Amino acid sequence: MLLEPGSLCWRVGAAGHATILVDGRAYFDAAREAIGQARRSIYFLNWAFEPDTRLNPKPDGVAVGEEDIAGFLKRLADQRHDLDIRILCWQSALPVAATQKFFPIADRSVFARSRVKFVLDGKLPLGACHHQKVIVIDDTLAFCGGCDIGQDRWDTPAHLDDDPRRETTKGGKGFFPSRHEVMALVDGSPAAALGDLFRRRWKRCTGETLQPSPQAANWPWGVPIMFEQARVGLSRTEAAWQGEAAVKEAEALHLAAIAAARRCIYMENQYFTSELMGNALALRLAEPKGPEVVLISGGRSPSYFDHITMDPTRSRFIERLQKADRYGRFQIYGPVTTLGHDMIVHAKLTIIDDELVRIGSANLDNRSFGLDTECDLSIEADGPTASNSSATIARLRTTLIAHWLGCSTEVVEAAIKRELTVGGAIEFLRHRGYCRLRPIASTRLNPVTALIARLHIGDPMGPEDSFRPWKRRRALEARIKAYAAENPPPEADDPMHGGTMDRLAS
């Protein structure tokens, strides 16, 4: 088993019920239901929290009277005086806040003189951000993943080009881009642990100590349960700061999972730029009997800054894997809508074989593994039961691929059975008209973009190199060299050639 407390996980526990919510509508619907049933406490941890976000948006002209999330929370607080509602949000830099409608200023104004306690958290190293996305209800139910609270986060698995519920302005003058998000919902001890995570952050920011007060929270009505008695691990990233040691559980679990994969590494992520992760994947692709690697990301970064910094670095990442792919087991795709517009892939999801699914806030970039504050939640298949088996994880991966291609899960299952690999099935279906996944190619870099990619401009590894990219290059090379020494290629006659969970555990 990979999920053990220590270097790979902060906490490990059993969730009586767990599920994975695909795209913003499923998350917002479940969150609205769960929040409405809260009895004692509602805690939010967010990178961004836009107070005018509607959890259940309607087409223009129908939304009159529809509550935004700020109004919803204030009403609950006024109706239930024993309900403790707290929001802890990153105190973002002004340029970042400008891209999210200046939410720190708006939140302070909206929640002033209300019973909802709103605090901006700036207790972290210069250049870092608090990137966690968590909601904890009554310490017994919790959401964890990659989706913040914002109007542009809402979308459905259909990813329609002109969904009137995603209008940016009244009158249909514009639409938010199609966006893919993934969140996990758990109860039991993992939810209590996420409550502890919130209280640790709250105390560090405000100095106030909060006491846990668990109450039995009801599972949201209408939300299907995928796993029962699931083995759940929580992994974090926290930068070294003011005498506190760095926490790198998210990085360690990623590397361990890549090393343990036998058949398939499937990843959805906003950024693929970490050179350490790229080299770990490349080592597996170089093995004659290693796993296939299938990556899903946006075709192009939506912001100008990320386009000029992260896209060139991703191009080097892709090129590294293509060179290592001597056996034809690597694909990377960018999804598009029916009309051919790029989708924003904001999910941070990894599925290893049919044994482990990880959902969280950590991107596959440097800063998510050493500088920013992150939290990932992983579920490991445990036993043959239908409610907590590898078949459940395999169905999740099939569902995701079907939603990308715009076909049924039965079509994807038949293609995988025919081709025997996930990547082969995607290619088979793409050539038969299901072409909403398009290969992402590495691009030729000019001297400027090549320098940006080499120094990972905008993507520091930690506080020590946050504004010293020349130190970043040296640190990266040292980490990659150390990892290669610790993970030599297997001997040709090694019967454990492809890497297994058992090999890693031993």
Sequence and secondary structure as in RCSB ss.txt:
>XXXX:A:sequence
MLLEPGSLCWRVGAAGHATILVDGRAYFDAAREAIGQARRSIYFLNWAFEPDTRLNPKPDGVAVGEEDIAGFLKR
LADQRHDLDIRILCWQSALPVAATQKFFPIADRSVFARSRVKFVLDGKLPLGACHHQKVIVIDDTLAFCGGCDIG
QDRWDTPAHLDDDPRRETTKGGKGFFPSRHEVMALVDGSPAAALGDLFRRRWKRCTGETLQPSPQAANWPWGVPI
MFEQARVGLSRTEAAWQGEAAVKEAEALHLAAIAAARRCIYMENQYFTSELMGNALALRLAEPKGPEVVLISGGR
SPSYFDHITMDPTRSRFIERLQKADRYGRFQIYGPVTTLGHDMIVHAKLTIIDDELVRIGSANLDNRSFGLDTEC
DLSIEADGPTASNSSATIARLRTTLIAHWLGCSTEVVEAAIKRELTVGGAIEFLRHRGYCRLRPIASTRLNPVTA
LIARLHIGDPMGPEDSFRPWKRRRALEARIKAYAAENPPPEADDPMHGGTMDRLAS
>XXXX:A:secstr
    BTTTBSEEEEEEEEEEEESHHHHHHHHHHHHHT SSEEEEEES B TT  SS   TTT TT   HHHHHHH
HHHH TT EEEEEEE   HHHHHHTTTHHHHHHHHHTTSSSEEEEE  S TT  B   EEEETTTEEEEES  B 
GGG   TT  TT GGGBSSTTSS B   EE EEEEEESHHHHHHHHHHHHHHHHHH              TT   
 EEEEEEEEEEEE  BTTB  EEHHHHHHHHHHHH SSEEEEE S B  HHHHHHHHHHHTSTT  EEEEE  SS
 SSHHHHHHHHHHHHHHHHHHHHH TTS EEEEEEB TTS B EE   EEEETTTEEEEES  BSTGGGTTSBEE
EEEEE  SS GGGSHHHHHHHHHHHHHHHHTS HHHHHHHHHHHSSHHHHHHHHHTTT  SEEE       HHHH
HHHHHTTT  SSGGGTT HHHHHHHHHHHHHHHHHHS    TT TTTT  HHHHH 
